[in-house]
Amino acid sequence: MGHSQFDDAIRERAAWNAGKKVGTKRPFTQKQIWAIRFFLDRERRVRYRALFDLAIDSKLRGCDLVKIRIRDVVAGSEVRTRATVVQQKTGRPVQFEITSDVRASLLVWLERRGGSIEDYAFPSRVDHTRHMSTRQYARLVDEWVTAIGLRPEEYGTHSLRRTKASMIYRATGNIRAIQILLGHSKIEKTVRYLGVGVEDALLLAERTEI
C-alpha cells in the first residue's frame, strides 16, 4: 500500500534524489577512461573491466547493458565485432561495434565466467541465473569515479553511454550518425542528449570552408 501526498509519513520521507545532482551527467574524457581501466586492472577486476569497456563501446542504457546475454556478444569461440540489442525503452534494435581492446577484455572475462550462450554475460552476485541489477551497476560506476578522484554527483551510468557518442560528435559533427548509434527515435532528442548548443554549431560552421 502506498502513501497519499497528504499523509504525515510522506512528509518525513526524504525524496529519492535528495542531495543528488539530477540532470545530464558528464561524459568521460580519454584520460579518465584510461585512469578507470588502470584502476580496474590494478585491482584485478576482470569482470568489471569487461563491463566498463562494453558500456563505453555499446553506448547502451544501463537497463539494456546488464541484460546482455553471452550469445549477444559471442559467435562460436570468438567475440563479435558487431552486436545488436533490442532496447527495453523503445523496443527497437540498436547495433554497436565491439573494438579489438574491448573484445580482448570481454574474452578474458567470459572464459573465466563460463556458462552457456543463453546465460547473462554479467550475472547477479546473489543469483547467478539472473542478471546484474541496474542499481548494482550504478554503485559500481560511483566506485570507479571516486577511485580516480572525480565527483560521483557529476558522473553516472549515462556518462558511459554518452562518452563515445560525444567523442564521435566532436570529431565529426554528424548528429544523424549519433542518433543511429544511440537508438534515438528523434534527432531532437539526440541534440538535447549531447547538449549541443549555439557555440557547438558555430565551431562546426567555422571548420567548414567553401
Residue pairs with C-beta under 8 A, 6 or more apart in sequence:
3 9
3 10
3 13
4 10
20 153
21 153
21 154
24 158
24 162
24 193
24 195
25 154
25 155
25 156
25 157
25 158
25 159
25 162
26 154
26 155
26 159
26 162
27 159
27 162
27 163
27 165
27 166
27 167
28 36
28 56
28 155
28 159
28 160
28 163
30 167
32 148
32 150
33 56
33 163
35 148
36 52
36 144
36 145
36 147
36 148
37 49
37 52
37 53
39 144
39 147
39 148
40 48
40 49
40 52
40 144
41 49
46 105
46 108
46 109
46 112
47 109
47 112
47 113
47 122
48 140
48 144
49 105
49 109
50 105
50 106
50 108
50 109
50 110
50 121
50 122
51 65
51 122
51 132
51 137
51 140
52 144
52 160
53 101
53 102
53 105
53 106
54 65
54 68
54 73
54 98
54 102
54 106
54 121
55 65
55 157
55 160
55 161
56 102
56 160
56 163
56 164
57 96
57 97
57 98
57 99
57 102
57 164
58 65
58 68
58 83
58 85
58 96
58 98
59 96
59 161
59 162
59 164
59 165
59 181
59 182
60 68
60 85
60 87
60 94
60 96
60 161
61 87
61 88
61 89
61 157
61 158
61 161
62 134
62 137
62 138
62 157
62 158
62 161
63 88
63 89
63 134
64 85
64 87
64 88
64 89
65 122
65 137
66 120
66 122
66 131
66 132
66 133
66 134
66 136
66 137
67 88
67 120
67 131
68 85
68 120
68 121
68 122
69 117
69 118
69 119
69 120
69 121
70 110
70 113
70 115
70 116
70 117
70 118
70 119
70 120
70 121
71 117
71 118
72 83
72 84
72 85
72 121
73 79
73 80
73 83
73 98
73 106
73 110
73 121
74 80
74 110
74 117
78 103
78 107
79 98
79 103
79 106
79 107
79 110
80 98
80 103
81 97
81 98
81 103
82 95
82 96
82 97
82 98
83 95
83 96
83 98
84 93
84 94
84 95
84 96
85 93
85 94
85 96
86 92
86 93
86 94
87 93
87 94
87 183
90 183
90 185
92 183
92 185
93 183
94 181
94 182
94 183
96 181
98 106
106 121
109 121
110 121
113 119
113 121
113 123
115 123
119 129
120 130
120 131
120 132
122 131
122 132
123 129
123 130
123 131
123 132
124 130
124 131
124 132
124 133
124 136
125 132
125 136
134 157
137 157
138 156
138 157
141 152
141 155
141 156
141 157
141 159
141 160
142 152
142 156
145 151
145 152
145 155
145 159
146 152
161 182
162 193
162 194
164 181
165 178
165 181
165 182
165 193
165 194
166 194
168 174
168 177
168 178
168 181
169 175
169 178
169 194
169 196
173 204
173 207
175 187
175 190
175 191
175 194
175 196
176 187
178 190
178 194
179 186
179 187
179 189
179 190
182 190
182 193
184 190
184 193
